[in-house]
Amino acid sequence: MNHSKWIFHPIFIFILSIIALILSLFLYIYWYVEASEGLNTLAQKFNLNPDQVLASQTWVVIVVLSILVGIILMGIMFIFIYHQKTYQVYRLQNNFINNFTHELKTPVTSLKLYLETFLRYELTGEERKKYIRYMLSDIARLSENISSILNIAKIESKSYKGEFIESDLIYVIRQFCENNKHLFQSCKISICNKSSDESILFSIDLSLFEMLLMNILTNAIKYNNSEVPCIDIEFEKKNRKLLISFSDNGIGLEKADIKKIFKKFYQVGKADNMSARGSGIGLNIAQNIAKIHKGKIAAISSGIGKGTTFILALPFRE
């Protein structure tokens, strides 16, 4: 059964097709040269003009034929690469649906359990408050997941036009952390400005920029085994660019994952015995928001267990 799967595998069929096509070209050229030599010998034997027997453009025909075969090979390769990429997107999307379904069902199941508890048991006022807090937490989680789906469609729309306002980015990030400290209460966040300026002005869409911050910061907390998750945010001006780095003490990344994490639906596999925890679209949303602001996000990590640094690079002029 495994042999049959291997024989009908697209890669095997692709390689076999390429070999067959090249071999056909080689055999044709070989036959053409042999036939030409035979006709040339025959013409000499009967004192005939070789130009009357042989075509003078023999090698021109061979070169043209080789070019045509090369074009066919390029076409086959293009179709193969396109097929592989389509299959990869399908696989990532399928994994995303499976994981995201779990992300949606978990808070719903939890809410159902708490509501059944309210119906079946007489609870004290303190117990009711405790369960209500749990329910509000699940509702927030459910709302966040739904918002992620809606936001990615909104951001990827080419017709998106936001309201860009010149803002002090240091103040924006500090205010964001302050307003959402209930989400980051278990995390130590420090903000450092390496430039001499007290404020750094840049034109941003505030709602989108806060969405970018939310995705990067929550990502740093999700993928963290430390007792106290730490995130260091630093501002630096370099080569007409403003670099905002977000360094954490999380589980880190392998080299193979660094470029892939910004792809839609991509989820980092098990690392340090941890399963993927996100939906696979948070960092993709952040990257798209960076592009809307004419910037880009890159990731740096020394390996598993050594933390990750996300660098947001924005075009900047004094």
C-alpha positions as CSV (number, residue, x, y, z in Angstrom):
1,M,0.0,0.0,0.0
2,N,2.9,2.3,0.9
3,H,4.6,1.5,-2.5
4,S,1.5,2.5,-4.4
5,K,1.2,5.8,-2.6
6,W,4.9,6.5,-3.4
7,I,4.4,5.6,-7.1
8,F,1.4,8.0,-7.4
9,H,3.0,10.8,-5.4
10,P,3.0,14.1,-7.3
11,I,6.8,14.6,-6.8
12,F,7.6,11.1,-8.1
13,I,5.3,11.7,-11.2
14,F,6.9,15.1,-11.7
15,I,10.4,13.8,-11.7
16,L,9.4,10.8,-13.9
17,S,7.8,13.2,-16.4
18,I,10.9,15.4,-16.5
19,I,13.2,12.4,-17.1
20,A,10.9,11.0,-19.8
21,L,10.9,14.4,-21.6
22,I,14.6,14.9,-21.5
23,L,15.2,11.3,-22.5
24,S,12.9,11.8,-25.5
25,L,14.8,14.9,-26.6
26,F,18.1,13.1,-26.2
27,L,16.9,10.0,-28.2
28,Y,15.4,12.3,-30.9
29,I,18.7,14.3,-31.3
30,Y,20.7,11.0,-31.3
31,W,18.4,9.5,-34.0
32,Y,18.5,12.7,-36.0
33,V,22.4,12.9,-35.9
34,E,22.7,9.1,-36.8
35,A,20.2,9.5,-39.6
36,S,22.1,12.5,-41.0
37,E,25.4,10.7,-40.9
38,G,23.9,7.7,-42.7
39,L,22.4,10.0,-45.4
40,N,25.7,11.8,-45.7
41,T,27.6,8.5,-46.3
42,L,25.0,7.5,-48.8
43,A,25.3,10.8,-50.7
44,Q,29.1,10.5,-50.8
45,K,28.8,6.9,-52.1
46,F,26.6,7.9,-55.1
47,N,28.4,11.2,-55.7
48,L,25.3,13.3,-54.7
49,N,25.2,16.8,-53.4
50,P,24.7,16.6,-49.6
51,D,22.6,19.7,-49.6
52,Q,20.0,17.9,-51.8
53,V,19.7,15.1,-49.3
54,L,20.3,16.8,-46.0
55,A,18.7,19.9,-44.7
56,S,21.2,22.7,-44.2
57,Q,19.5,23.9,-41.0
58,T,20.0,20.6,-39.0
59,W,21.4,22.3,-35.9
60,V,18.9,25.1,-36.1
61,V,16.1,22.6,-35.9
62,I,17.8,20.9,-32.9
63,V,18.3,24.2,-31.1
64,V,14.7,25.3,-31.7
65,L,13.5,21.9,-30.5
66,S,15.6,22.2,-27.4
67,I,14.2,25.7,-26.6
68,L,10.6,24.4,-27.1
69,V,11.3,21.4,-24.7
70,G,12.9,23.9,-22.2
71,I,9.7,26.0,-22.3
72,I,7.6,22.8,-21.8
73,L,9.8,21.9,-18.8
74,M,9.4,25.4,-17.3
75,G,5.6,25.1,-17.8
76,I,5.5,21.7,-16.0
77,M,7.7,23.1,-13.2
78,F,5.4,26.1,-12.8
79,I,2.3,23.9,-12.6
80,F,4.0,21.6,-10.1
81,I,5.1,24.5,-7.8
82,Y,1.6,26.1,-8.0
83,H,0.1,22.7,-7.1
84,Q,2.4,22.3,-4.2
85,K,1.7,25.8,-2.8
86,T,-2.0,25.3,-3.3
87,Y,-1.8,22.0,-1.4
88,Q,0.2,23.6,1.4
89,V,-2.4,26.4,1.8
90,Y,-5.2,23.8,1.8
91,R,-3.4,21.9,4.6
92,L,-2.7,25.0,6.6
93,Q,-6.3,26.1,6.2
94,N,-7.6,22.7,7.2
95,N,-5.4,22.8,10.4
96,F,-6.6,26.3,11.1
97,I,-10.3,25.2,10.8
98,N,-9.7,22.3,13.2
99,N,-7.8,24.4,15.7
100,F,-10.1,27.4,15.5
101,T,-13.2,25.2,15.9
102,H,-11.7,24.1,19.1
103,E,-11.0,27.7,20.1
104,L,-14.7,28.5,19.5
105,K,-16.2,25.4,21.1
106,T,-14.1,25.6,24.3
107,P,-15.6,28.9,25.7
108,V,-19.1,27.9,24.5
109,T,-18.8,24.6,26.4
110,S,-17.5,26.4,29.5
111,L,-20.3,28.9,29.4
112,K,-22.9,26.1,29.1
113,L,-21.3,24.4,32.2
114,Y,-21.5,27.6,34.3
115,L,-25.1,28.3,33.3
116,E,-26.1,24.7,34.2
117,T,-24.4,25.2,37.6
118,F,-26.5,28.3,38.2
119,L,-29.7,26.3,37.4
120,R,-28.8,23.2,39.5
121,Y,-27.3,24.7,42.7
122,E,-28.0,27.4,45.2
123,L,-24.9,29.6,45.1
124,T,-23.7,32.2,47.5
125,G,-23.2,35.8,46.3
126,E,-19.4,35.3,46.3
127,E,-19.7,32.1,44.3
128,R,-22.0,33.8,41.8
129,K,-19.5,36.6,41.3
130,K,-16.7,34.1,40.8
131,Y,-18.6,32.2,38.1
132,I,-19.7,35.4,36.4
133,R,-16.1,36.5,36.2
134,Y,-15.3,33.1,34.5
135,M,-18.1,33.6,32.1
136,L,-17.0,37.1,31.2
137,S,-13.5,35.8,30.6
138,D,-14.9,33.1,28.2
139,I,-17.1,35.7,26.4
140,A,-14.0,37.9,26.0
141,R,-12.1,35.0,24.5
142,L,-14.9,34.1,22.2
143,S,-15.3,37.7,21.1
144,E,-11.5,37.9,20.4
145,N,-11.6,34.9,18.2
146,I,-14.6,36.2,16.2
147,S,-12.9,39.6,15.9
148,S,-9.8,38.0,14.5
149,I,-11.7,36.5,11.6
150,L,-13.5,39.7,10.9
151,N,-10.4,41.8,11.2
152,I,-8.3,39.7,8.8
153,A,-11.0,40.1,6.1
154,K,-11.1,43.8,6.7
155,I,-7.3,44.4,6.7
156,E,-6.7,42.3,3.6
157,S,-9.3,44.2,1.6
158,K,-7.5,46.4,-1.0
159,S,-10.2,49.0,-0.6
160,Y,-9.4,49.6,3.1
161,K,-9.0,53.2,3.9
162,G,-8.3,54.1,7.5
163,E,-8.0,57.4,9.4
164,F,-4.3,58.1,9.9
165,I,-3.4,60.6,12.6
166,E,0.0,61.8,13.6
167,S,0.6,60.4,17.1
168,D,3.3,60.0,19.7
169,L,4.1,56.3,19.4
170,I,5.7,56.2,22.9
171,Y,2.6,57.6,24.5
172,V,0.3,55.4,22.4
173,I,2.1,52.2,23.5
174,R,2.3,53.3,27.2
175,Q,-1.4,54.2,27.1
176,F,-2.3,50.9,25.4
177,C,-0.4,48.9,28.1
178,E,-2.1,51.0,30.8
179,N,-5.6,50.5,29.4
180,N,-5.1,46.8,29.0
181,K,-3.2,46.0,32.2
182,H,-5.9,43.6,33.2
183,L,-4.7,41.4,30.2
184,F,-1.0,41.8,31.0
185,Q,-1.2,41.8,34.8
186,S,1.0,38.7,35.1
187,C,3.5,40.2,32.7
188,K,6.3,42.7,33.3
189,I,6.5,45.2,30.4
190,S,9.2,47.9,30.1
191,I,9.4,50.6,27.6
192,C,12.8,52.2,26.6
193,N,13.5,55.0,24.1
194,K,17.1,54.8,22.8
195,S,16.7,58.0,20.8
196,S,17.2,61.4,22.4
197,D,13.7,62.6,21.6
198,E,11.1,62.6,24.3
199,S,8.4,61.8,21.8
200,I,8.3,60.1,18.4
201,L,5.6,61.3,16.0
202,F,4.3,59.0,13.3
203,S,1.1,58.9,11.3
204,I,-0.9,55.8,12.3
205,D,-4.4,54.3,12.2
206,L,-4.9,54.1,16.0
207,S,-7.4,51.1,16.0
208,L,-5.2,49.1,13.6
209,F,-2.0,50.0,15.5
210,E,-3.5,48.8,18.8
211,M,-4.6,45.6,17.1
212,L,-1.0,45.1,16.0
213,L,0.2,45.7,19.6
214,M,-2.4,43.3,21.0
215,N,-1.4,40.5,18.7
216,I,2.4,40.9,19.4
217,L,2.0,41.2,23.2
218,T,-0.5,38.5,23.7
219,N,1.6,36.2,21.4
220,A,4.6,36.9,23.7
221,I,2.5,35.9,26.8
222,K,0.9,32.8,25.2
223,Y,4.2,31.2,24.2
224,N,5.9,31.7,27.5
225,N,6.9,29.2,30.2
226,S,8.5,31.7,32.6
227,E,7.1,32.4,36.0
228,V,7.0,36.1,35.1
229,P,6.7,36.8,31.4
230,C,8.8,39.8,30.5
231,I,8.5,42.0,27.4
232,D,11.0,44.8,26.7
233,I,9.9,47.4,24.2
234,E,12.6,49.6,22.7
235,F,12.6,52.5,20.2
236,E,15.5,53.2,18.0
237,K,16.1,55.3,14.9
238,K,18.5,53.8,12.3
239,N,19.1,54.4,8.6
240,R,15.9,56.5,8.1
241,K,13.8,53.9,9.8
242,L,12.1,53.7,13.2
243,L,12.7,50.3,14.8
244,I,10.4,49.2,17.6
245,S,11.5,45.9,19.1
246,F,9.4,43.7,21.3
247,S,11.7,41.2,23.1
248,D,10.3,38.5,25.3
249,N,11.6,35.6,27.5
250,G,9.3,33.1,25.9
251,I,9.9,29.6,24.4
252,G,11.7,31.0,21.4
253,L,11.7,29.8,17.8
254,E,13.5,27.4,15.6
255,K,15.2,28.8,12.5
256,A,12.8,26.9,10.2
257,D,9.8,28.7,11.8
258,I,11.1,32.3,11.8
259,K,10.0,33.1,8.3
260,K,6.9,31.0,8.3
261,I,5.2,32.4,11.4
262,F,3.8,35.4,9.4
263,K,2.0,33.2,6.9
264,K,-1.8,32.9,7.3
265,F,-2.9,29.8,9.2
266,Y,0.6,28.8,10.1
267,Q,1.1,27.5,13.6
268,V,4.3,26.6,15.3
269,G,4.3,22.9,16.1
270,K,5.2,21.4,19.5
271,A,8.1,23.1,21.2
272,D,9.2,22.3,24.7
273,N,6.2,19.8,24.9
274,M,3.8,22.6,24.1
275,S,1.2,22.5,21.4
276,A,0.3,25.4,19.2
277,R,-2.0,27.7,21.2
278,G,-3.1,30.3,18.7
279,S,-5.4,30.4,15.7
280,G,-2.5,31.0,13.2
281,I,-3.7,34.4,12.0
282,G,-2.5,36.8,14.8
283,L,1.0,37.5,13.4
284,N,-0.4,37.5,9.8
285,I,-2.8,40.3,10.9
286,A,0.1,42.2,12.5
287,Q,2.3,41.9,9.4
288,N,-0.6,43.2,7.2
289,I,-1.1,46.2,9.6
290,A,2.6,46.9,9.4
291,K,2.4,46.9,5.5
292,I,-0.6,49.3,5.7
293,H,1.7,51.7,7.6
294,K,4.4,51.2,4.9
295,G,6.5,49.0,7.3
296,K,7.4,45.4,8.0
297,I,7.8,43.1,11.0
298,A,10.7,40.6,11.3
299,A,11.4,38.0,14.0
300,I,14.7,37.1,15.6
301,S,15.4,34.2,17.9
302,S,18.5,32.3,19.1
303,G,16.5,29.1,19.4
304,I,14.1,27.1,21.6
305,G,14.0,28.4,25.2
306,K,15.9,31.7,24.3
307,G,13.0,34.1,23.7
308,T,12.0,35.9,20.6
309,T,12.3,39.5,19.4
310,F,9.8,41.0,17.0
311,I,11.1,44.2,15.2
312,L,8.6,46.6,13.6
313,A,10.4,48.7,11.1
314,L,8.7,51.9,9.9
315,P,9.9,54.5,7.4
316,F,10.9,57.6,9.4
317,R,12.2,61.0,8.6
318,E,13.0,63.8,11.1
